[in-house]
């Protein structure tokens, strides 16, 4: 009887150990809940009036959206200096700029440059947004964790 009782105790202990081992294995194998994916952020600087550079910047913005998913990335193009002319109605890339803006790319014009060139908002594409100073906007975006790209 004493041997039978010892056997029952050992069997119960063994079953308990197996139960813990199984729970531990499940905990290791179970995938951790995915934290909400952090939205990616990128800011492009365009300060050149060359349509080739503009097309490169717009292609880069589109490629980023396609690769990461437009909902998963904030894309901004900051424009100042000679690049500001490409934001006008008669620009060689006006249609592409409007298309990019329609796809969620924020395109901002430096008002300091506009004042220096005597441009008003009436001269610019309707899809353009404005910031007081383009370089300061770049500084702010980098502090906010935006990747900085200059095509």
mmCIF file of the C-alpha atoms, coordinates in Angstrom:
data_MODEL
# 
_entry.id   MODEL 
# 
loop_
_atom_site.group_PDB 
_atom_site.id 
_atom_site.type_symbol 
_atom_site.label_atom_id 
_atom_site.label_alt_id 
_atom_site.label_comp_id 
_atom_site.label_asym_id 
_atom_site.label_entity_id 
_atom_site.label_seq_id 
_atom_site.pdbx_PDB_ins_code 
_atom_site.Cartn_x 
_atom_site.Cartn_y 
_atom_site.Cartn_z 
_atom_site.occupancy 
_atom_site.B_iso_or_equiv 
_atom_site.pdbx_formal_charge 
_atom_site.auth_seq_id 
_atom_site.auth_comp_id 
_atom_site.auth_asym_id 
_atom_site.auth_atom_id 
_atom_site.pdbx_PDB_model_num 
ATOM 1   C CA . UNK A 1 1   ? 0.000  0.000  0.000   1.00 0.00 ? 1   UNK A CA 1 
ATOM 2   C CA . UNK A 1 2   ? 2.788  2.330  0.912   1.00 0.00 ? 2   UNK A CA 1 
ATOM 3   C CA . UNK A 1 3   ? 4.448  1.647  -2.462  1.00 0.00 ? 3   UNK A CA 1 
ATOM 4   C CA . UNK A 1 4   ? 1.173  2.281  -4.298  1.00 0.00 ? 4   UNK A CA 1 
ATOM 5   C CA . UNK A 1 5   ? 0.766  5.601  -2.494  1.00 0.00 ? 5   UNK A CA 1 
ATOM 6   C CA . UNK A 1 6   ? 4.345  6.638  -3.366  1.00 0.00 ? 6   UNK A CA 1 
ATOM 7   C CA . UNK A 1 7   ? 3.677  5.693  -6.997  1.00 0.00 ? 7   UNK A CA 1 
ATOM 8   C CA . UNK A 1 8   ? 0.504  7.846  -7.042  1.00 0.00 ? 8   UNK A CA 1 
ATOM 9   C CA . UNK A 1 9   ? 2.371  10.818 -5.554  1.00 0.00 ? 9   UNK A CA 1 
ATOM 10  C CA . UNK A 1 10  ? 5.180  10.439 -8.090  1.00 0.00 ? 10  UNK A CA 1 
ATOM 11  C CA . UNK A 1 11  ? 2.702  10.104 -10.970 1.00 0.00 ? 11  UNK A CA 1 
ATOM 12  C CA . UNK A 1 12  ? 0.885  13.244 -9.822  1.00 0.00 ? 12  UNK A CA 1 
ATOM 13  C CA . UNK A 1 13  ? 4.166  15.162 -9.536  1.00 0.00 ? 13  UNK A CA 1 
ATOM 14  C CA . UNK A 1 14  ? 5.205  13.963 -13.002 1.00 0.00 ? 14  UNK A CA 1 
ATOM 15  C CA . UNK A 1 15  ? 1.848  15.071 -14.461 1.00 0.00 ? 15  UNK A CA 1 
ATOM 16  C CA . UNK A 1 16  ? 2.229  18.454 -12.771 1.00 0.00 ? 16  UNK A CA 1 
ATOM 17  C CA . UNK A 1 17  ? 5.749  18.879 -14.193 1.00 0.00 ? 17  UNK A CA 1 
ATOM 18  C CA . UNK A 1 18  ? 4.502  17.976 -17.679 1.00 0.00 ? 18  UNK A CA 1 
ATOM 19  C CA . UNK A 1 19  ? 1.705  20.496 -17.321 1.00 0.00 ? 19  UNK A CA 1 
ATOM 20  C CA . UNK A 1 20  ? 4.163  23.282 -16.419 1.00 0.00 ? 20  UNK A CA 1 
ATOM 21  C CA . UNK A 1 21  ? 6.520  22.268 -19.221 1.00 0.00 ? 21  UNK A CA 1 
ATOM 22  C CA . UNK A 1 22  ? 3.662  22.303 -21.721 1.00 0.00 ? 22  UNK A CA 1 
ATOM 23  C CA . UNK A 1 23  ? 2.537  25.757 -20.552 1.00 0.00 ? 23  UNK A CA 1 
ATOM 24  C CA . UNK A 1 24  ? 6.091  27.090 -20.786 1.00 0.00 ? 24  UNK A CA 1 
ATOM 25  C CA . UNK A 1 25  ? 6.492  25.674 -24.295 1.00 0.00 ? 25  UNK A CA 1 
ATOM 26  C CA . UNK A 1 26  ? 3.226  27.269 -25.372 1.00 0.00 ? 26  UNK A CA 1 
ATOM 27  C CA . UNK A 1 27  ? 4.326  30.605 -23.926 1.00 0.00 ? 27  UNK A CA 1 
ATOM 28  C CA . UNK A 1 28  ? 7.578  30.456 -25.884 1.00 0.00 ? 28  UNK A CA 1 
ATOM 29  C CA . UNK A 1 29  ? 5.896  29.318 -29.105 1.00 0.00 ? 29  UNK A CA 1 
ATOM 30  C CA . UNK A 1 30  ? 2.970  31.739 -28.970 1.00 0.00 ? 30  UNK A CA 1 
ATOM 31  C CA . UNK A 1 31  ? 3.765  34.869 -30.968 1.00 0.00 ? 31  UNK A CA 1 
ATOM 32  C CA . UNK A 1 32  ? 3.852  38.047 -28.971 1.00 0.00 ? 32  UNK A CA 1 
ATOM 33  C CA . UNK A 1 33  ? 1.006  40.408 -29.807 1.00 0.00 ? 33  UNK A CA 1 
ATOM 34  C CA . UNK A 1 34  ? 2.138  42.829 -32.497 1.00 0.00 ? 34  UNK A CA 1 
ATOM 35  C CA . UNK A 1 35  ? 2.448  46.354 -31.276 1.00 0.00 ? 35  UNK A CA 1 
ATOM 36  C CA . UNK A 1 36  ? 0.828  48.838 -33.607 1.00 0.00 ? 36  UNK A CA 1 
ATOM 37  C CA . UNK A 1 37  ? 3.377  49.409 -36.352 1.00 0.00 ? 37  UNK A CA 1 
ATOM 38  C CA . UNK A 1 38  ? 4.916  52.841 -36.034 1.00 0.00 ? 38  UNK A CA 1 
ATOM 39  C CA . UNK A 1 39  ? 4.125  55.044 -38.999 1.00 0.00 ? 39  UNK A CA 1 
ATOM 40  C CA . UNK A 1 40  ? 7.191  55.855 -41.083 1.00 0.00 ? 40  UNK A CA 1 
ATOM 41  C CA . UNK A 1 41  ? 8.006  59.503 -41.807 1.00 0.00 ? 41  UNK A CA 1 
ATOM 42  C CA . UNK A 1 42  ? 10.132 61.011 -44.556 1.00 0.00 ? 42  UNK A CA 1 
ATOM 43  C CA . UNK A 1 43  ? 10.820 64.570 -45.641 1.00 0.00 ? 43  UNK A CA 1 
ATOM 44  C CA . UNK A 1 44  ? 12.344 65.454 -48.998 1.00 0.00 ? 44  UNK A CA 1 
ATOM 45  C CA . UNK A 1 45  ? 14.153 68.724 -49.652 1.00 0.00 ? 45  UNK A CA 1 
ATOM 46  C CA . UNK A 1 46  ? 13.841 70.173 -53.144 1.00 0.00 ? 46  UNK A CA 1 
ATOM 47  C CA . UNK A 1 47  ? 15.634 73.461 -53.645 1.00 0.00 ? 47  UNK A CA 1 
ATOM 48  C CA . UNK A 1 48  ? 16.478 73.056 -57.330 1.00 0.00 ? 48  UNK A CA 1 
ATOM 49  C CA . UNK A 1 49  ? 14.429 74.295 -60.249 1.00 0.00 ? 49  UNK A CA 1 
ATOM 50  C CA . UNK A 1 50  ? 15.508 71.396 -62.469 1.00 0.00 ? 50  UNK A CA 1 
ATOM 51  C CA . UNK A 1 51  ? 12.584 69.220 -63.688 1.00 0.00 ? 51  UNK A CA 1 
ATOM 52  C CA . UNK A 1 52  ? 14.883 66.166 -63.593 1.00 0.00 ? 52  UNK A CA 1 
ATOM 53  C CA . UNK A 1 53  ? 15.492 66.613 -59.874 1.00 0.00 ? 53  UNK A CA 1 
ATOM 54  C CA . UNK A 1 54  ? 11.790 67.233 -59.333 1.00 0.00 ? 54  UNK A CA 1 
ATOM 55  C CA . UNK A 1 55  ? 10.866 64.073 -61.201 1.00 0.00 ? 55  UNK A CA 1 
ATOM 56  C CA . UNK A 1 56  ? 13.392 62.149 -59.117 1.00 0.00 ? 56  UNK A CA 1 
ATOM 57  C CA . UNK A 1 57  ? 11.935 63.534 -55.881 1.00 0.00 ? 57  UNK A CA 1 
ATOM 58  C CA . UNK A 1 58  ? 8.371  62.766 -56.979 1.00 0.00 ? 58  UNK A CA 1 
ATOM 59  C CA . UNK A 1 59  ? 9.395  59.247 -58.067 1.00 0.00 ? 59  UNK A CA 1 
ATOM 60  C CA . UNK A 1 60  ? 11.098 58.711 -54.705 1.00 0.00 ? 60  UNK A CA 1 
ATOM 61  C CA . UNK A 1 61  ? 7.977  59.835 -52.822 1.00 0.00 ? 61  UNK A CA 1 
ATOM 62  C CA . UNK A 1 62  ? 5.771  57.551 -54.905 1.00 0.00 ? 62  UNK A CA 1 
ATOM 63  C CA . UNK A 1 63  ? 8.138  54.595 -54.458 1.00 0.00 ? 63  UNK A CA 1 
ATOM 64  C CA . UNK A 1 64  ? 8.175  55.077 -50.679 1.00 0.00 ? 64  UNK A CA 1 
ATOM 65  C CA . UNK A 1 65  ? 4.369  55.066 -50.613 1.00 0.00 ? 65  UNK A CA 1 
ATOM 66  C CA . UNK A 1 66  ? 4.195  51.962 -52.804 1.00 0.00 ? 66  UNK A CA 1 
ATOM 67  C CA . UNK A 1 67  ? 6.785  50.050 -50.788 1.00 0.00 ? 67  UNK A CA 1 
ATOM 68  C CA . UNK A 1 68  ? 5.489  50.918 -47.323 1.00 0.00 ? 68  UNK A CA 1 
ATOM 69  C CA . UNK A 1 69  ? 1.841  51.552 -48.160 1.00 0.00 ? 69  UNK A CA 1 
ATOM 70  C CA . UNK A 1 70  ? 0.551  55.105 -48.400 1.00 0.00 ? 70  UNK A CA 1 
ATOM 71  C CA . UNK A 1 71  ? -1.331 54.710 -45.102 1.00 0.00 ? 71  UNK A CA 1 
ATOM 72  C CA . UNK A 1 72  ? 1.868  53.645 -43.329 1.00 0.00 ? 72  UNK A CA 1 
ATOM 73  C CA . UNK A 1 73  ? 4.034  56.622 -44.191 1.00 0.00 ? 73  UNK A CA 1 
ATOM 74  C CA . UNK A 1 74  ? 3.898  60.409 -43.935 1.00 0.00 ? 74  UNK A CA 1 
ATOM 75  C CA . UNK A 1 75  ? 5.671  61.999 -46.891 1.00 0.00 ? 75  UNK A CA 1 
ATOM 76  C CA . UNK A 1 76  ? 6.449  65.699 -47.116 1.00 0.00 ? 76  UNK A CA 1 
ATOM 77  C CA . UNK A 1 77  ? 8.358  67.644 -49.763 1.00 0.00 ? 77  UNK A CA 1 
ATOM 78  C CA . UNK A 1 78  ? 9.772  70.957 -48.550 1.00 0.00 ? 78  UNK A CA 1 
ATOM 79  C CA . UNK A 1 79  ? 10.465 73.423 -51.350 1.00 0.00 ? 79  UNK A CA 1 
ATOM 80  C CA . UNK A 1 80  ? 12.537 76.594 -51.225 1.00 0.00 ? 80  UNK A CA 1 
ATOM 81  C CA . UNK A 1 81  ? 15.057 78.562 -53.248 1.00 0.00 ? 81  UNK A CA 1 
ATOM 82  C CA . UNK A 1 82  ? 15.042 77.998 -57.021 1.00 0.00 ? 82  UNK A CA 1 
ATOM 83  C CA . UNK A 1 83  ? 12.801 74.948 -56.558 1.00 0.00 ? 83  UNK A CA 1 
ATOM 84  C CA . UNK A 1 84  ? 9.837  77.153 -55.718 1.00 0.00 ? 84  UNK A CA 1 
ATOM 85  C CA . UNK A 1 85  ? 9.209  77.939 -59.396 1.00 0.00 ? 85  UNK A CA 1 
ATOM 86  C CA . UNK A 1 86  ? 8.171  74.323 -59.962 1.00 0.00 ? 86  UNK A CA 1 
ATOM 87  C CA . UNK A 1 87  ? 5.160  74.908 -57.711 1.00 0.00 ? 87  UNK A CA 1 
ATOM 88  C CA . UNK A 1 88  ? 3.691  77.473 -60.088 1.00 0.00 ? 88  UNK A CA 1 
ATOM 89  C CA . UNK A 1 89  ? 0.759  76.761 -62.429 1.00 0.00 ? 89  UNK A CA 1 
ATOM 90  C CA . UNK A 1 90  ? 2.926  76.759 -65.538 1.00 0.00 ? 90  UNK A CA 1 
ATOM 91  C CA . UNK A 1 91  ? 5.591  74.455 -64.122 1.00 0.00 ? 91  UNK A CA 1 
ATOM 92  C CA . UNK A 1 92  ? 6.923  71.524 -66.185 1.00 0.00 ? 92  UNK A CA 1 
ATOM 93  C CA . UNK A 1 93  ? 5.966  69.174 -63.324 1.00 0.00 ? 93  UNK A CA 1 
ATOM 94  C CA . UNK A 1 94  ? 2.700  70.801 -62.216 1.00 0.00 ? 94  UNK A CA 1 
ATOM 95  C CA . UNK A 1 95  ? 0.570  67.762 -63.105 1.00 0.00 ? 95  UNK A CA 1 
ATOM 96  C CA . UNK A 1 96  ? 2.887  65.408 -61.226 1.00 0.00 ? 96  UNK A CA 1 
ATOM 97  C CA . UNK A 1 97  ? 2.872  67.678 -58.173 1.00 0.00 ? 97  UNK A CA 1 
ATOM 98  C CA . UNK A 1 98  ? -0.940 67.737 -58.144 1.00 0.00 ? 98  UNK A CA 1 
ATOM 99  C CA . UNK A 1 99  ? -0.985 63.941 -58.563 1.00 0.00 ? 99  UNK A CA 1 
ATOM 100 C CA . UNK A 1 100 ? 1.449  63.443 -55.657 1.00 0.00 ? 100 UNK A CA 1 
ATOM 101 C CA . UNK A 1 101 ? -0.592 65.761 -53.444 1.00 0.00 ? 101 UNK A CA 1 
ATOM 102 C CA . UNK A 1 102 ? -3.720 63.819 -54.379 1.00 0.00 ? 102 UNK A CA 1 
ATOM 103 C CA . UNK A 1 103 ? -1.919 60.637 -53.296 1.00 0.00 ? 103 UNK A CA 1 
ATOM 104 C CA . UNK A 1 104 ? -1.231 62.086 -49.845 1.00 0.00 ? 104 UNK A CA 1 
ATOM 105 C CA . UNK A 1 105 ? 2.193  63.676 -50.304 1.00 0.00 ? 105 UNK A CA 1 
ATOM 106 C CA . UNK A 1 106 ? 2.299  67.003 -48.484 1.00 0.00 ? 106 UNK A CA 1 
ATOM 107 C CA . UNK A 1 107 ? 4.105  69.607 -50.573 1.00 0.00 ? 107 UNK A CA 1 
ATOM 108 C CA . UNK A 1 108 ? 5.029  72.802 -48.770 1.00 0.00 ? 108 UNK A CA 1 
ATOM 109 C CA . UNK A 1 109 ? 6.403  76.054 -50.138 1.00 0.00 ? 109 UNK A CA 1 
ATOM 110 C CA . UNK A 1 110 ? 8.716  78.359 -48.221 1.00 0.00 ? 110 UNK A CA 1 
ATOM 111 C CA . UNK A 1 111 ? 7.041  81.735 -47.778 1.00 0.00 ? 111 UNK A CA 1 
ATOM 112 C CA . UNK A 1 112 ? 10.444 83.427 -47.295 1.00 0.00 ? 112 UNK A CA 1 
ATOM 113 C CA . UNK A 1 113 ? 11.423 82.369 -50.814 1.00 0.00 ? 113 UNK A CA 1 
ATOM 114 C CA . UNK A 1 114 ? 8.035  83.407 -52.171 1.00 0.00 ? 114 UNK A CA 1 
ATOM 115 C CA . UNK A 1 115 ? 8.429  86.904 -50.668 1.00 0.00 ? 115 UNK A CA 1 
ATOM 116 C CA . UNK A 1 116 ? 11.946 87.229 -52.079 1.00 0.00 ? 116 UNK A CA 1 
ATOM 117 C CA . UNK A 1 117 ? 10.686 86.268 -55.552 1.00 0.00 ? 117 UNK A CA 1 
ATOM 118 C CA . UNK A 1 118 ? 7.513  88.356 -55.202 1.00 0.00 ? 118 UNK A CA 1 
ATOM 119 C CA . UNK A 1 119 ? 5.271  85.302 -55.593 1.00 0.00 ? 119 UNK A CA 1 
ATOM 120 C CA . UNK A 1 120 ? 1.831  85.066 -54.027 1.00 0.00 ? 120 UNK A CA 1 
ATOM 121 C CA . UNK A 1 121 ? -0.353 82.091 -53.278 1.00 0.00 ? 121 UNK A CA 1 
ATOM 122 C CA . UNK A 1 122 ? -2.351 83.011 -56.378 1.00 0.00 ? 122 UNK A CA 1 
ATOM 123 C CA . UNK A 1 123 ? 0.719  82.152 -58.452 1.00 0.00 ? 123 UNK A CA 1 
ATOM 124 C CA . UNK A 1 124 ? 0.963  78.691 -56.973 1.00 0.00 ? 124 UNK A CA 1 
ATOM 125 C CA . UNK A 1 125 ? -0.750 75.343 -57.514 1.00 0.00 ? 125 UNK A CA 1 
ATOM 126 C CA . UNK A 1 126 ? -3.828 74.849 -55.343 1.00 0.00 ? 126 UNK A CA 1 
ATOM 127 C CA . UNK A 1 127 ? -2.391 71.577 -53.971 1.00 0.00 ? 127 UNK A CA 1 
ATOM 128 C CA . UNK A 1 128 ? 0.539  73.364 -52.287 1.00 0.00 ? 128 UNK A CA 1 
ATOM 129 C CA . UNK A 1 129 ? 0.674  74.093 -48.548 1.00 0.00 ? 129 UNK A CA 1 
ATOM 130 C CA . UNK A 1 130 ? 2.872  76.766 -46.970 1.00 0.00 ? 130 UNK A CA 1 
ATOM 131 C CA . UNK A 1 131 ? 5.437  77.135 -44.197 1.00 0.00 ? 131 UNK A CA 1 
ATOM 132 C CA . UNK A 1 132 ? 7.094  80.362 -43.047 1.00 0.00 ? 132 UNK A CA 1 
ATOM 133 C CA . UNK A 1 133 ? 10.641 79.043 -43.604 1.00 0.00 ? 133 UNK A CA 1 
ATOM 134 C CA . UNK A 1 134 ? 11.595 75.902 -45.526 1.00 0.00 ? 134 UNK A CA 1 
ATOM 135 C CA . UNK A 1 135 ? 14.853 75.243 -43.697 1.00 0.00 ? 135 UNK A CA 1 
ATOM 136 C CA . UNK A 1 136 ? 13.139 75.625 -40.320 1.00 0.00 ? 136 UNK A CA 1 
ATOM 137 C CA . UNK A 1 137 ? 10.486 73.136 -41.503 1.00 0.00 ? 137 UNK A CA 1 
ATOM 138 C CA . UNK A 1 138 ? 13.268 70.644 -42.283 1.00 0.00 ? 138 UNK A CA 1 
ATOM 139 C CA . UNK A 1 139 ? 14.733 71.143 -38.811 1.00 0.00 ? 139 UNK A CA 1 
ATOM 140 C CA . UNK A 1 140 ? 11.324 70.556 -37.194 1.00 0.00 ? 140 UNK A CA 1 
ATOM 141 C CA . UNK A 1 141 ? 10.645 67.436 -39.242 1.00 0.00 ? 141 UNK A CA 1 
ATOM 142 C CA . UNK A 1 142 ? 14.015 65.936 -38.374 1.00 0.00 ? 142 UNK A CA 1 
ATOM 143 C CA . UNK A 1 143 ? 13.384 66.603 -34.670 1.00 0.00 ? 143 UNK A CA 1 
ATOM 144 C CA . UNK A 1 144 ? 10.038 64.798 -35.109 1.00 0.00 ? 144 UNK A CA 1 
ATOM 145 C CA . UNK A 1 145 ? 11.870 61.723 -36.382 1.00 0.00 ? 145 UNK A CA 1 
ATOM 146 C CA . UNK A 1 146 ? 11.430 62.188 -40.130 1.00 0.00 ? 146 UNK A CA 1 
ATOM 147 C CA . UNK A 1 147 ? 14.067 60.627 -42.367 1.00 0.00 ? 147 UNK A CA 1 
ATOM 148 C CA . UNK A 1 148 ? 15.690 63.398 -44.417 1.00 0.00 ? 148 UNK A CA 1 
ATOM 149 C CA . UNK A 1 149 ? 16.238 62.859 -48.143 1.00 0.00 ? 149 UNK A CA 1 
ATOM 150 C CA . UNK A 1 150 ? 17.685 65.279 -50.669 1.00 0.00 ? 150 UNK A CA 1 
ATOM 151 C CA . UNK A 1 151 ? 17.443 63.876 -54.188 1.00 0.00 ? 151 UNK A CA 1 
# 
